[in-house]
Amino acid sequence: MIRIPIFLFLSLLLFTPCLHAQTTRTYLLDEDEIVPRERFVDISHILMDLRFDPPEGIVRGTVTHTFTPLRQSVDSLFLMGLE
């Protein structure tokens, strides 16, 4: 009879951190600068063909994005990243 409460307690003790870890977010910017942006497309695949020239400090290549529009009319797409 006492085995069931101990099992439940140990189960909660072991699995509660996993449930909490799924809601944790990591950002590269300060929390004050984060503003959720509205998404107009869902990017499903990024294909990069890159060549590096370390002595010159140059990266050359092409990038192909595959995406699905989330709205009926998408006439432009802005890709933003950190500098």
C-alpha positions as CSV (number, residue, x, y, z in Angstrom):
1,M,0.0,0.0,0.0
2,I,2.8,2.4,0.8
3,R,4.6,1.6,-2.5
4,I,2.0,3.5,-4.7
5,P,2.5,6.9,-2.9
6,I,6.3,6.5,-3.0
7,F,6.1,5.6,-6.8
8,L,3.9,8.6,-7.5
9,F,6.2,10.9,-5.5
10,L,9.3,9.7,-7.3
11,S,7.6,9.9,-10.7
12,L,6.6,13.5,-10.0
13,L,10.1,14.3,-8.7
14,L,11.7,12.9,-11.8
15,F,9.3,14.2,-14.5
16,T,8.5,17.7,-13.2
17,P,11.8,19.2,-14.3
18,C,11.2,17.8,-17.9
19,L,7.8,19.5,-18.1
20,H,9.3,22.8,-16.8
21,A,12.3,22.6,-19.2
22,Q,9.9,22.6,-22.3
23,T,8.7,26.1,-21.5
24,T,12.2,27.7,-21.0
25,R,13.3,29.9,-23.9
26,T,16.8,31.1,-24.6
27,Y,17.3,34.4,-26.5
28,L,20.4,36.0,-27.9
29,L,19.2,39.5,-27.2
30,D,18.3,41.2,-23.9
31,E,14.8,40.5,-22.7
32,D,13.8,44.1,-23.1
33,E,14.6,44.1,-26.8
34,I,12.5,41.1,-27.7
35,V,9.3,41.8,-29.6
36,P,7.5,38.8,-31.1
37,R,7.2,39.3,-34.8
38,E,4.2,38.3,-37.0
39,R,5.1,35.4,-39.3
40,F,4.0,35.5,-42.9
41,V,5.7,32.3,-44.0
42,D,6.8,28.9,-42.5
43,I,10.3,28.1,-43.5
44,S,10.6,24.4,-43.9
45,H,14.1,24.0,-45.4
46,I,17.3,26.0,-45.9
47,L,19.9,24.7,-48.4
48,M,23.3,26.4,-48.2
49,D,26.1,26.0,-50.7
50,L,29.1,27.9,-49.2
51,R,32.8,28.4,-50.0
52,F,35.2,29.9,-47.5
53,D,38.4,31.8,-48.2
54,P,39.9,32.3,-44.7
55,P,43.0,34.2,-45.8
56,E,40.8,36.8,-47.5
57,G,38.1,36.6,-44.8
58,I,35.4,36.0,-47.5
59,V,32.4,33.6,-47.6
60,R,30.8,33.0,-51.0
61,G,27.8,30.9,-51.9
62,T,24.1,30.6,-52.4
63,V,21.2,30.0,-50.0
64,T,17.9,28.5,-51.1
65,H,14.9,28.8,-48.7
66,T,11.8,26.6,-49.1
67,F,8.7,27.9,-47.4
68,T,4.9,27.8,-47.2
69,P,3.0,31.1,-47.0
70,L,0.8,31.4,-43.9
71,R,-1.4,34.1,-45.6
72,Q,-3.1,34.2,-48.9
73,S,-1.2,37.2,-50.2
74,V,2.5,37.4,-49.4
75,D,4.3,39.8,-51.8
76,S,7.6,40.3,-50.0
77,L,9.8,38.5,-47.5
78,F,12.4,40.0,-45.1
79,L,15.1,37.7,-43.7
80,M,16.6,39.2,-40.6
81,G,19.5,37.9,-38.5
82,L,22.0,39.0,-35.9
83,E,25.1,40.9,-37.0
